Amino acid sequence: MLDAYVLFGAIVASLVLTQINQRLASPILAIFNRWLRWLIFSLGAASVCRQFELIDRPFWALLVGFALIYFLVETGYRWLEIHALSVSPMPLFPRFAVNSSGEEWPTHPRSLALREWLRQRGFRALQSLKAEVGPGIYLRTSIYQDATGTLRVQVTFLPQAGGSIAVCHTFSTQTAAGDRIVTDNLFLPFGGFYPENWFVERHPWTRSAASLLKRHEVRVRAAGAPPAVWDLEPLGDLNQQQHEVERINTELGFLLPHAERDDHGKISHEGRYRVWKEVWQLNYLGLAARY
C-alpha cells in the first residue's frame, strides 16, 4: 500500500512540475522531473511484478533492475538523438546575423526584469542577433557591454518544446594577456574543445544573472592580467568564435573532416560519447563538463 501512495504522489508531482515548467522553462525543475520519471518507472514496474508475482525476487532487486533498464533505454534514445543531430543539416556552430525583425526580448516578466537589471548595472545594448538552427527556428541573443568596454554579457533566448523560452547569460572578458574568460549558465551539452586561451566555467544551477556576474568578477580578478577593451563588434566577434571553435574541434577529432561528413555525419564516435556523457551530467546532475 505504501508503494502505491509513493507512486501516486510521484506521478502527481511530475505532472505538476511539467505544467509549471511549460511556463518557467527552468532547467532545475526539469532535472527534478527527470528523477521523478525514473522513480515512477522503476517503482511502478517493480510494484506490478510483485503484485502479480511475475518475478520471484526481492522488491529492492526489482527496483534496481528496472532502474537499470530505464538507464539503458534512455541511453539508447540519447544515442539516437546524437546520431540524428550528427547527420542532420542542422549546424552545430550556426552563423549569426543582425536581428532586424523586432522580436528581441520575450514579454515574460522575468525577462523584462532582467533587462531592467542590466540597465541599472550600467550595461548598454550593442546588438541583437539571431541564428537559424532549424527550419523557422531561431536562436536569439542580445549583447550588452558595460561602461568600461571590458565586460560583455550575452543574453540568449532558447526556444523550448512546449513553446516557452529559457534565458541564459554569458559574461565574457578579454585580458591584456590575450586570454578570454567566460562564465555562463548554459545548460546545453557541448562536449567539444575550446581554444587554449579560453577559460570557460559553466554553472547551470545558477539562474541569477547577479550571482553569475559576481562569480565572473572573481575569476577576472584572479586572472592576474588587466581586462582589455573589446575591439570587435559583437556580430563579427561571435561569428569568429564559432569559426574558431569549429576549426579546433575538427583538428582535435571531435568533428569529422568535412570530406567525411556526408557519409558519416559531423560528429566522430569519440565526440558522440563526450556529448552523451555531458547530456547525462546536465540532465540529472546539472553539471557541465570542465573545460
Phi and psi restraints in degrees (value plus and minus 20) as a CYANA .aco file:
   2 LEU   PHI     -82.4   -42.4
   2 LEU   PSI     -59.4   -19.4
   3 ASP   PHI     -80.2   -40.2
   3 ASP   PSI     -60.2   -20.2
   4 ALA   PHI     -85.7   -45.7
   4 ALA   PSI     -60.6   -20.6
   5 TYR   PHI     -84.9   -44.9
   5 TYR   PSI     -63.2   -23.2
   6 VAL   PHI     -83.0   -43.0
   6 VAL   PSI     -63.5   -23.5
   7 LEU   PHI     -84.0   -44.0
   7 LEU   PSI     -64.9   -24.9
   8 PHE   PHI     -83.1   -43.1
   8 PHE   PSI     -62.6   -22.6
   9 GLY   PHI     -83.3   -43.3
   9 GLY   PSI     -59.5   -19.5
  10 ALA   PHI     -85.9   -45.9
  10 ALA   PSI     -59.3   -19.3
  11 ILE   PHI     -83.8   -43.8
  11 ILE   PSI     -66.1   -26.1
  12 VAL   PHI     -82.3   -42.3
  12 VAL   PSI     -64.7   -24.7
  13 ALA   PHI     -81.5   -41.5
  13 ALA   PSI     -59.6   -19.6
  14 SER   PHI     -85.5   -45.5
  14 SER   PSI     -61.7   -21.7
  15 LEU   PHI     -84.4   -44.4
  15 LEU   PSI     -60.4   -20.4
  16 VAL   PHI     -85.3   -45.3
  16 VAL   PSI     -64.4   -24.4
  17 LEU   PHI     -82.8   -42.8
  17 LEU   PSI     -58.1   -18.1
  18 THR   PHI     -82.5   -42.5
  18 THR   PSI     -64.7   -24.7
  19 GLN   PHI     -85.1   -45.1
  19 GLN   PSI     -63.1   -23.1
  20 ILE   PHI     -84.1   -44.1
  20 ILE   PSI     -62.0   -22.0
  21 ASN   PHI     -95.4   -55.4
  21 ASN   PSI     -35.1     4.9
  22 GLN   PHI     -85.9   -45.9
  22 GLN   PSI     -42.4    -2.4
  23 ARG   PHI    -118.2   -78.2
  23 ARG   PSI     -57.9   -17.9
  24 LEU   PHI    -108.2   -68.2
  24 LEU   PSI     -49.1    -9.1
  25 ALA   PHI      32.6    72.6
  25 ALA   PSI      26.7    66.7
  26 SER   PHI    -111.7   -71.7
  26 SER   PSI     102.2   142.2
  27 PRO   PHI     -84.6   -44.6
  27 PRO   PSI     -46.3    -6.3
  28 ILE   PHI     -89.1   -49.1
  28 ILE   PSI     -66.4   -26.4
  29 LEU   PHI     -82.6   -42.6
  29 LEU   PSI     -55.8   -15.8
  30 ALA   PHI     -84.1   -44.1
  30 ALA   PSI     -56.3   -16.3
  31 ILE   PHI     -83.6   -43.6
  31 ILE   PSI     -68.5   -28.5
  32 PHE   PHI     -81.1   -41.1
  32 PHE   PSI     -57.5   -17.5
  33 ASN   PHI     -88.2   -48.2
  33 ASN   PSI     -55.9   -15.9
  34 ARG   PHI     -84.9   -44.9
  34 ARG   PSI     -61.4   -21.4
  35 TRP   PHI     -83.2   -43.2
  35 TRP   PSI     -58.5   -18.5
  36 LEU   PHI     -83.5   -43.5
  36 LEU   PSI     -62.9   -22.9
  37 ARG   PHI     -83.5   -43.5
  37 ARG   PSI     -57.1   -17.1
  38 TRP   PHI     -82.8   -42.8
  38 TRP   PSI     -64.9   -24.9
  39 LEU   PHI     -83.8   -43.8
  39 LEU   PSI     -62.7   -22.7
  40 ILE   PHI     -80.7   -40.7
  40 ILE   PSI     -65.8   -25.8
  41 PHE   PHI     -83.0   -43.0
  41 PHE   PSI     -69.9   -29.9
  42 SER   PHI     -84.6   -44.6
  42 SER   PSI     -67.4   -27.4
  43 LEU   PHI     -87.4   -47.4
  43 LEU   PSI     -61.8   -21.8
  44 GLY   PHI     -84.6   -44.6
  44 GLY   PSI     -66.4   -26.4
  45 ALA   PHI     -85.6   -45.6
  45 ALA   PSI     -60.5   -20.5
  46 ALA   PHI     -85.8   -45.8
  46 ALA   PSI     -59.3   -19.3
  47 SER   PHI     -85.7   -45.7
  47 SER   PSI     -60.8   -20.8
  48 VAL   PHI     -83.2   -43.2
  48 VAL   PSI     -64.3   -24.3
  49 CYS   PHI     -83.3   -43.3
  49 CYS   PSI     -58.7   -18.7
  50 ARG   PHI     -93.5   -53.5
  50 ARG   PSI     -59.9   -19.9
  51 GLN   PHI     -85.4   -45.4
  51 GLN   PSI     -60.2   -20.2
  52 PHE   PHI    -117.8   -77.8
  52 PHE   PSI     -12.3    27.7
  53 GLU   PHI      33.4    73.4
  53 GLU   PSI      26.1    66.1
  54 LEU   PHI    -100.1   -60.1
  54 LEU   PSI     -53.3   -13.3
  55 ILE   PHI    -152.8  -112.8
  55 ILE   PSI     108.6   148.6
  56 ASP   PHI    -111.7   -71.7
  56 ASP   PSI      53.8    93.8
  57 ARG   PHI    -159.3  -119.3
  57 ARG   PSI     137.1   177.1
  58 PRO   PHI     -79.8   -39.8
  58 PRO   PSI     133.6   173.6
  59 PHE   PHI     -81.9   -41.9
  59 PHE   PSI     -59.6   -19.6
  60 TRP   PHI     -84.4   -44.4
  60 TRP   PSI     -54.5   -14.5
  61 ALA   PHI     -88.6   -48.6
  61 ALA   PSI     -58.8   -18.8
  62 LEU   PHI     -84.0   -44.0
  62 LEU   PSI     -61.6   -21.6
  63 LEU   PHI     -80.6   -40.6
  63 LEU   PSI     -67.2   -27.2
  64 VAL   PHI     -85.0   -45.0
  64 VAL   PSI     -61.6   -21.6
  65 GLY   PHI     -82.0   -42.0
  65 GLY   PSI     -65.1   -25.1
  66 PHE   PHI     -92.1   -52.1
  66 PHE   PSI     -48.7    -8.7
  67 ALA   PHI     -84.1   -44.1
  67 ALA   PSI     -59.0   -19.0
  68 LEU   PHI     -87.9   -47.9
  68 LEU   PSI     -57.9   -17.9
  69 ILE   PHI     -82.3   -42.3
  69 ILE   PSI     -62.2   -22.2
  70 TYR   PHI     -80.4   -40.4
  70 TYR   PSI     -63.1   -23.1
  71 PHE   PHI     -80.2   -40.2
  71 PHE   PSI     -64.6   -24.6
  72 LEU   PHI     -87.3   -47.3
  72 LEU   PSI     -60.9   -20.9
  73 VAL   PHI     -85.1   -45.1
  73 VAL   PSI     -64.4   -24.4
  74 GLU   PHI     -89.4   -49.4
  74 GLU   PSI     -53.9   -13.9
  75 THR   PHI     -80.1   -40.1
  75 THR   PSI     -64.9   -24.9
  76 GLY   PHI     -81.6   -41.6
  76 GLY   PSI     -60.4   -20.4
  77 TYR   PHI     -84.6   -44.6
  77 TYR   PSI     -62.6   -22.6
  78 ARG   PHI     -85.5   -45.5
  78 ARG   PSI     -58.2   -18.2
  79 TRP   PHI     -82.7   -42.7
  79 TRP   PSI     -59.5   -19.5
  80 LEU   PHI     -84.9   -44.9
  80 LEU   PSI     -59.7   -19.7
  81 GLU   PHI     -80.6   -40.6
  81 GLU   PSI     -66.7   -26.7
  82 ILE   PHI     -85.7   -45.7
  82 ILE   PSI     -60.0   -20.0
  83 HIS   PHI     -82.8   -42.8
  83 HIS   PSI     -63.3   -23.3
  84 ALA   PHI     -82.4   -42.4
  84 ALA   PSI     -59.4   -19.4
  85 LEU   PHI     -84.2   -44.2
  85 LEU   PSI     -60.1   -20.1
  86 SER   PHI     -85.0   -45.0
  86 SER   PSI     -58.7   -18.7
  87 VAL   PHI    -114.6   -74.6
  87 VAL   PSI     -24.5    15.5
  88 SER   PHI     -99.2   -59.2
  88 SER   PSI     141.8   181.8
  89 PRO   PHI     -96.6   -56.6
  89 PRO   PSI     -22.6    17.4
  90 MET   PHI     -83.3   -43.3
  90 MET   PSI     106.1   146.1
  91 PRO   PHI     -92.6   -52.6
  91 PRO   PSI     116.8   156.8
  92 LEU   PHI     -96.5   -56.5
  92 LEU   PSI     -50.4   -10.4
  93 PHE   PHI    -147.5  -107.5
  93 PHE   PSI      59.0    99.0
  94 PRO   PHI     -86.8   -46.8
  94 PRO   PSI     132.8   172.8
  95 ARG   PHI    -111.4   -71.4
  95 ARG   PSI     119.0   159.0
  96 PHE   PHI    -115.9   -75.9
  96 PHE   PSI     135.1   175.1
  97 ALA   PHI    -158.1  -118.1
  97 ALA   PSI     142.7   182.7
  98 VAL   PHI     -85.6   -45.6
  98 VAL   PSI     112.6   152.6
  99 ASN   PHI    -108.7   -68.7
  99 ASN   PSI      82.5   122.5
 100 SER   PHI    -126.3   -86.3
 100 SER   PSI      -8.9    31.1
 101 SER   PHI    -100.8   -60.8
 101 SER   PSI     -35.0     5.0
 102 GLY   PHI      67.9   107.9
 102 GLY   PSI     -29.7    10.3
 103 GLU   PHI    -107.4   -67.4
 103 GLU   PSI      63.4   103.4
 104 GLU   PHI    -126.0   -86.0
 104 GLU   PSI     -84.6   -44.6
 105 TRP   PHI    -125.1   -85.1
 105 TRP   PSI     112.9   152.9
 106 PRO   PHI     -83.4   -43.4
 106 PRO   PSI     134.8   174.8
 107 THR   PHI    -108.7   -68.7
 107 THR   PSI     -10.0    30.0
 108 HIS   PHI     -85.1   -45.1
 108 HIS   PSI     120.4   160.4
 109 PRO   PHI     -75.1   -35.1
 109 PRO   PSI     -56.0   -16.0
 110 ARG   PHI     -85.4   -45.4
 110 ARG   PSI     -58.2   -18.2
 111 SER   PHI     -89.4   -49.4
 111 SER   PSI     -60.6   -20.6
 112 LEU   PHI     -86.2   -46.2
 112 LEU   PSI     -56.2   -16.2
 113 ALA   PHI     -85.0   -45.0
 113 ALA   PSI     -56.8   -16.8
 114 LEU   PHI     -84.6   -44.6
 114 LEU   PSI     -63.6   -23.6
 115 ARG   PHI     -82.5   -42.5
 115 ARG   PSI     -58.9   -18.9
 116 GLU   PHI     -86.9   -46.9
 116 GLU   PSI     -57.5   -17.5
 117 TRP   PHI     -83.3   -43.3
 117 TRP   PSI     -60.9   -20.9
 118 LEU   PHI     -81.9   -41.9
 118 LEU   PSI     -61.0   -21.0
 119 ARG   PHI     -85.5   -45.5
 119 ARG   PSI     -61.6   -21.6
 120 GLN   PHI     -85.8   -45.8
 120 GLN   PSI     -51.0   -11.0
 121 ARG   PHI    -103.5   -63.5
 121 ARG   PSI     -17.9    22.1
 122 GLY   PHI      67.9   107.9
 122 GLY   PSI      -8.9    31.1
 123 PHE   PHI    -100.5   -60.5
 123 PHE   PSI     118.7   158.7
 124 ARG   PHI    -137.8   -97.8
 124 ARG   PSI     125.1   165.1
 125 ALA   PHI     -91.1   -51.1
 125 ALA   PSI     113.2   153.2
 126 LEU   PHI    -123.7   -83.7
 126 LEU   PSI     -76.3   -36.3
 127 GLN   PHI    -170.5  -130.5
 127 GLN   PSI     130.6   170.6
 128 SER   PHI    -132.2   -92.2
 128 SER   PSI     104.0   144.0
 129 LEU   PHI    -144.8  -104.8
 129 LEU   PSI     142.9   182.9
 130 LYS   PHI    -170.1  -130.1
 130 LYS   PSI     134.4   174.4
 131 ALA   PHI    -157.8  -117.8
 131 ALA   PSI     114.5   154.5
 132 GLU   PHI    -103.6   -63.6
 132 GLU   PSI      98.7   138.7
 133 VAL   PHI    -126.1   -86.1
 133 VAL   PSI     -24.5    15.5
 134 GLY   PHI    -189.9  -149.9
 134 GLY   PSI     150.8   190.8
 135 PRO   PHI     -78.9   -38.9
 135 PRO   PSI      88.8   128.8
 136 GLY   PHI      55.1    95.1
 136 GLY   PSI     -12.9    27.1
 137 ILE   PHI    -130.6   -90.6
 137 ILE   PSI     101.5   141.5
 138 TYR   PHI    -139.8   -99.8
 138 TYR   PSI     120.2   160.2
 139 LEU   PHI    -114.8   -74.8
 139 LEU   PSI      95.6   135.6
 140 ARG   PHI    -125.9   -85.9
 140 ARG   PSI     121.5   161.5
 141 THR   PHI    -166.0  -126.0
 141 THR   PSI     125.6   165.6
 142 SER   PHI    -141.3  -101.3
 142 SER   PSI     113.3   153.3
 143 ILE   PHI    -126.9   -86.9
 143 ILE   PSI     109.3   149.3
 144 TYR   PHI    -141.6  -101.6
 144 TYR   PSI     136.1   176.1
 145 GLN   PHI    -158.7  -118.7
 145 GLN   PSI     124.7   164.7
 146 ASP   PHI     -99.2   -59.2
 146 ASP   PSI     156.7   196.7
 147 ALA   PHI     -86.4   -46.4
 147 ALA   PSI     -47.4    -7.4
 148 THR   PHI    -100.4   -60.4
 148 THR   PSI     -35.4     4.6
 149 GLY   PHI      57.9    97.9
 149 GLY   PSI      -8.9    31.1
 150 THR   PHI    -126.5   -86.5
 150 THR   PSI     -32.5     7.5
 151 LEU   PHI    -145.8  -105.8
 151 LEU   PSI     106.4   146.4
 152 ARG   PHI    -138.0   -98.0
 152 ARG   PSI     124.8   164.8
 153 VAL   PHI    -143.9  -103.9
 153 VAL   PSI     108.9   148.9
 154 GLN   PHI    -126.9   -86.9
 154 GLN   PSI      95.4   135.4
 155 VAL   PHI    -118.0   -78.0
 155 VAL   PSI      95.9   135.9
 156 THR   PHI    -129.9   -89.9
 156 THR   PSI     113.0   153.0
 157 PHE   PHI    -128.4   -88.4
 157 PHE   PSI      95.8   135.8
 158 LEU   PHI    -124.8   -84.8
 158 LEU   PSI      95.4   135.4
 159 PRO   PHI     -88.5   -48.5
 159 PRO   PSI     116.3   156.3
 160 GLN   PHI    -127.5   -87.5
 160 GLN   PSI     145.4   185.4
 161 ALA   PHI     -81.6   -41.6
 161 ALA   PSI     -55.8   -15.8
 162 GLY   PHI    -101.3   -61.3
 162 GLY   PSI     -15.5    24.5
 163 GLY   PHI      75.4   115.4
 163 GLY   PSI     -27.8    12.2
 164 SER   PHI    -101.5   -61.5
 164 SER   PSI     151.7   191.7
 165 ILE   PHI    -148.6  -108.6
 165 ILE   PSI     104.5   144.5
 166 ALA   PHI    -111.9   -71.9
 166 ALA   PSI     124.5   164.5
 167 VAL   PHI    -134.6   -94.6
 167 VAL   PSI     109.7   149.7
 168 CYS   PHI    -147.2  -107.2
 168 CYS   PSI     134.9   174.9
 169 HIS   PHI    -143.6  -103.6
 169 HIS   PSI     121.5   161.5
 170 THR   PHI    -151.8  -111.8
 170 THR   PSI      96.5   136.5
 171 PHE   PHI    -120.2   -80.2
 171 PHE   PSI     110.0   150.0
 172 SER   PHI    -152.3  -112.3
 172 SER   PSI     118.4   158.4
 173 THR   PHI    -159.0  -119.0
 173 THR   PSI     115.0   155.0
 174 GLN   PHI    -118.7   -78.7
 174 GLN   PSI     121.0   161.0
 175 THR   PHI    -123.3   -83.3
 175 THR   PSI     144.1   184.1
 176 ALA   PHI     -84.8   -44.8
 176 ALA   PSI     -39.8     0.2
 177 ALA   PHI    -102.8   -62.8
 177 ALA   PSI     -21.8    18.2
 178 GLY   PHI      72.5   112.5
 178 GLY   PSI     -13.2    26.8
 179 ASP   PHI    -107.1   -67.1
 179 ASP   PSI     139.0   179.0
 180 ARG   PHI    -142.4  -102.4
 180 ARG   PSI     100.9   140.9
 181 ILE   PHI    -124.9   -84.9
 181 ILE   PSI     102.7   142.7
 182 VAL   PHI    -147.1  -107.1
 182 VAL   PSI     110.2   150.2
 183 THR   PHI    -149.9  -109.9
 183 THR   PSI     100.5   140.5
 184 ASP   PHI    -160.4  -120.4
 184 ASP   PSI     154.0   194.0
 185 ASN   PHI    -145.9  -105.9
 185 ASN   PSI      10.1    50.1
 186 LEU   PHI     -83.0   -43.0
 186 LEU   PSI     121.7   161.7
 187 PHE   PHI    -134.8   -94.8
 187 PHE   PSI      -4.3    35.7
 188 LEU   PHI    -108.0   -68.0
 188 LEU   PSI     118.9   158.9
 189 PRO   PHI     -89.0   -49.0
 189 PRO   PSI     124.2   164.2
 190 PHE   PHI    -137.1   -97.1
 190 PHE   PSI     -83.9   -43.9
 191 GLY   PHI      58.7    98.7
 191 GLY   PSI     -30.0    10.0
 192 GLY   PHI    -115.2   -75.2
 192 GLY   PSI    -172.5  -132.5
 193 PHE   PHI    -142.3  -102.3
 193 PHE   PSI     129.1   169.1
 194 TYR   PHI    -130.3   -90.3
 194 TYR   PSI     138.9   178.9
 195 PRO   PHI     -76.7   -36.7
 195 PRO   PSI     134.6   174.6
 196 GLU   PHI     -82.6   -42.6
 196 GLU   PSI     -48.7    -8.7
 197 ASN   PHI    -112.0   -72.0
 197 ASN   PSI      -8.4    31.6
 198 TRP   PHI    -120.7   -80.7
 198 TRP   PSI     113.0   153.0
 199 PHE   PHI    -141.6  -101.6
 199 PHE   PSI      81.6   121.6
 200 VAL   PHI    -130.5   -90.5
 200 VAL   PSI     110.7   150.7
 201 GLU   PHI    -143.2  -103.2
 201 GLU   PSI     113.2   153.2
 202 ARG   PHI    -137.7   -97.7
 202 ARG   PSI     114.6   154.6
 203 HIS   PHI    -150.9  -110.9
 203 HIS   PSI      56.9    96.9
 204 PRO   PHI     -80.6   -40.6
 204 PRO   PSI     -45.9    -5.9
 205 TRP   PHI     -95.4   -55.4
 205 TRP   PSI     -40.0     0.0
 206 THR   PHI    -108.4   -68.4
 206 THR   PSI      81.7   121.7
 207 ARG   PHI    -116.1   -76.1
 207 ARG   PSI     -28.8    11.2
 208 SER   PHI    -106.5   -66.5
 208 SER   PSI     107.0   147.0
 209 ALA   PHI     -85.0   -45.0
 209 ALA   PSI     -56.4   -16.4
 210 ALA   PHI     -83.8   -43.8
 210 ALA   PSI     -63.7   -23.7
 211 SER   PHI     -86.5   -46.5
 211 SER   PSI     -59.7   -19.7
 212 LEU   PHI     -86.2   -46.2
 212 LEU   PSI     -58.1   -18.1
 213 LEU   PHI     -83.6   -43.6
 213 LEU   PSI     -61.1   -21.1
 214 LYS   PHI     -80.1   -40.1
 214 LYS   PSI     -63.4   -23.4
 215 ARG   PHI     -83.9   -43.9
 215 ARG   PSI     -60.1   -20.1
 216 HIS   PHI     -84.8   -44.8
 216 HIS   PSI     -61.6   -21.6
 217 GLU   PHI     -83.6   -43.6
 217 GLU   PSI     -57.1   -17.1
 218 VAL   PHI     -82.9   -42.9
 218 VAL   PSI     -62.7   -22.7
 219 ARG   PHI     -86.2   -46.2
 219 ARG   PSI     -58.7   -18.7
 220 VAL   PHI     -85.3   -45.3
 220 VAL   PSI     -62.6   -22.6
 221 ARG   PHI     -84.5   -44.5
 221 ARG   PSI     -54.5   -14.5
 222 ALA   PHI     -98.5   -58.5
 222 ALA   PSI     -31.0     9.0
 223 ALA   PHI     -87.7   -47.7
 223 ALA   PSI     -47.8    -7.8
 224 GLY   PHI      65.8   105.8
 224 GLY   PSI     -25.2    14.8
 225 ALA   PHI    -143.1  -103.1
 225 ALA   PSI     121.2   161.2
 226 PRO   PHI     -87.5   -47.5
 226 PRO   PSI     129.4   169.4
 227 PRO   PHI     -85.8   -45.8
 227 PRO   PSI     129.3   169.3
 228 ALA   PHI    -129.4   -89.4
 228 ALA   PSI     131.6   171.6
 229 VAL   PHI     -94.0   -54.0
 229 VAL   PSI     116.9   156.9
 230 TRP   PHI     -87.3   -47.3
 230 TRP   PSI     111.9   151.9
 231 ASP   PHI    -128.9   -88.9
 231 ASP   PSI     -30.8     9.2
 232 LEU   PHI    -126.1   -86.1
 232 LEU   PSI     125.2   165.2
 233 GLU   PHI     -87.9   -47.9
 233 GLU   PSI     135.9   175.9
 234 PRO   PHI     -75.7   -35.7
 234 PRO   PSI     -62.7   -22.7
 235 LEU   PHI     -80.8   -40.8
 235 LEU   PSI     -69.0   -29.0
 236 GLY   PHI     -85.0   -45.0
 236 GLY   PSI     -60.4   -20.4
 237 ASP   PHI     -86.5   -46.5
 237 ASP   PSI     -63.2   -23.2
 238 LEU   PHI     -86.2   -46.2
 238 LEU   PSI     -63.4   -23.4
 239 ASN   PHI     -88.5   -48.5
 239 ASN   PSI     -53.4   -13.4
 240 GLN   PHI     -85.4   -45.4
 240 GLN   PSI     -59.5   -19.5
 241 GLN   PHI     -79.3   -39.3
 241 GLN   PSI     -67.8   -27.8
 242 GLN   PHI     -79.4   -39.4
 242 GLN   PSI     -64.0   -24.0
 243 HIS   PHI     -84.7   -44.7
 243 HIS   PSI     -63.3   -23.3
 244 GLU   PHI     -86.3   -46.3
 244 GLU   PSI     -63.3   -23.3
 245 VAL   PHI     -85.9   -45.9
 245 VAL   PSI     -59.8   -19.8
 246 GLU   PHI     -84.1   -44.1
 246 GLU   PSI     -60.8   -20.8
 247 ARG   PHI     -83.2   -43.2
 247 ARG   PSI     -66.3   -26.3
 248 ILE   PHI     -84.7   -44.7
 248 ILE   PSI     -60.4   -20.4
 249 ASN   PHI     -91.1   -51.1
 249 ASN   PSI     -45.1    -5.1
 250 THR   PHI     -92.8   -52.8
 250 THR   PSI     -62.4   -22.4
 251 GLU   PHI     -85.0   -45.0
 251 GLU   PSI     -56.7   -16.7
 252 LEU   PHI    -109.9   -69.9
 252 LEU   PSI     -20.3    19.7
 253 GLY   PHI      73.7   113.7
 253 GLY   PSI     -18.5    21.5
 254 PHE   PHI     -89.4   -49.4
 254 PHE   PSI     -59.7   -19.7
 255 LEU   PHI    -126.6   -86.6
 255 LEU   PSI     127.3   167.3
 256 LEU   PHI     -97.5   -57.5
 256 LEU   PSI     134.6   174.6
 257 PRO   PHI     -77.3   -37.3
 257 PRO   PSI     132.0   172.0
 258 HIS   PHI     -77.9   -37.9
 258 HIS   PSI     -53.8   -13.8
 259 ALA   PHI     -87.4   -47.4
 259 ALA   PSI     -41.9    -1.9
 260 GLU   PHI    -119.1   -79.1
 260 GLU   PSI     -26.5    13.5
 261 ARG   PHI     -91.6   -51.6
 261 ARG   PSI     -50.6   -10.6
 262 ASP   PHI     -85.1   -45.1
 262 ASP   PSI     -52.4   -12.4
 263 ASP   PHI    -113.9   -73.9
 263 ASP   PSI     -52.1   -12.1
 264 HIS   PHI    -141.1  -101.1
 264 HIS   PSI     -19.6    20.4
 265 GLY   PHI      69.6   109.6
 265 GLY   PSI     159.0   199.0
 266 LYS   PHI    -107.0   -67.0
 266 LYS   PSI     -55.2   -15.2
 267 ILE   PHI    -118.9   -78.9
 267 ILE   PSI     113.7   153.7
 268 SER   PHI     -92.3   -52.3
 268 SER   PSI     150.5   190.5
 269 HIS   PHI     -83.7   -43.7
 269 HIS   PSI     -60.9   -20.9
 270 GLU   PHI     -83.5   -43.5
 270 GLU   PSI     -61.2   -21.2
 271 GLY   PHI     -84.0   -44.0
 271 GLY   PSI     -58.5   -18.5
 272 ARG   PHI     -84.3   -44.3
 272 ARG   PSI     -58.3   -18.3
 273 TYR   PHI     -84.3   -44.3
 273 TYR   PSI     -62.1   -22.1
 274 ARG   PHI     -83.7   -43.7
 274 ARG   PSI     -60.1   -20.1
 275 VAL   PHI     -85.7   -45.7
 275 VAL   PSI     -65.1   -25.1
 276 TRP   PHI     -78.8   -38.8
 276 TRP   PSI     -63.5   -23.5
 277 LYS   PHI     -83.7   -43.7
 277 LYS   PSI     -61.0   -21.0
 278 GLU   PHI     -92.7   -52.7
 278 GLU   PSI     -51.1   -11.1
 279 VAL   PHI     -79.4   -39.4
 279 VAL   PSI     -64.2   -24.2
 280 TRP   PHI     -85.6   -45.6
 280 TRP   PSI     -62.4   -22.4
 281 GLN   PHI     -81.5   -41.5
 281 GLN   PSI     -63.0   -23.0
 282 LEU   PHI     -92.5   -52.5
 282 LEU   PSI     -63.0   -23.0
 283 ASN   PHI     -89.9   -49.9
 283 ASN   PSI     -50.8   -10.8
 284 TYR   PHI    -138.3   -98.3
 284 TYR   PSI     -36.9     3.1
 285 LEU   PHI    -143.0  -103.0
 285 LEU   PSI     -33.7     6.3
 286 GLY   PHI      47.4    87.4
 286 GLY   PSI       9.1    49.1
 287 LEU   PHI    -134.5   -94.5
 287 LEU   PSI     107.7   147.7
 288 ALA   PHI    -110.1   -70.1
 288 ALA   PSI     137.6   177.6
 289 ALA   PHI     -85.4   -45.4
 289 ALA   PSI     131.2   171.2
 290 ARG   PHI    -106.6   -66.6
 290 ARG   PSI     109.6   149.6
